């Protein structure tokens, strides 16, 4: 019989925030959205624009205004400004959403 260590059980405290298991990839999915849905960003666009502009500093004011809460528009503008693929820009947006739509890097 081969030794197999027992998995440590832990009750998740909601105050701990997301854990790595919260972002565990499902087959065919980059990672699971957990924190903020795009509809929240879109409905609160005026308040989200500054964080978005800080997160992706290559976006111009015209870019941010032109996005107008449309995720696909943001994705296209990120591709143009950063030279990312469709998947890379989508992953960047998902990462930003998973952090509550707030600036990730100071």
Steps between C-alpha positions, in 0.01 A plus 500: 500500500638838398505783751271789411501806720164609630375830363479764769144609555433864560177688529520808280452826681327748266724775637809322362417608145553283194734204519685323223227236491246774420686556173560135412462455128215299362562304180498742208477808722796726581372552854175543680359848537447554863472858613351750258276439203534731200139616545607661829778690324273600213223628727751703705709613204552862610657385829705219343666707227781640721605152620486369146710790370758443774514126442560536127690826468543467123129561453429861410216706644324457167543121529349492849210724400442297183484171690188626680467189716524255208731207580560409135599859426749494788641172374548642148669814632735297723595290199577814300694686773695206645531269199329216686301219345128466561568239769767709672278807519207289628725348768617845607140616537405184692795549737395859559142387566619234743662776701173689526561727203757692697853592410728196530841662490600815683 
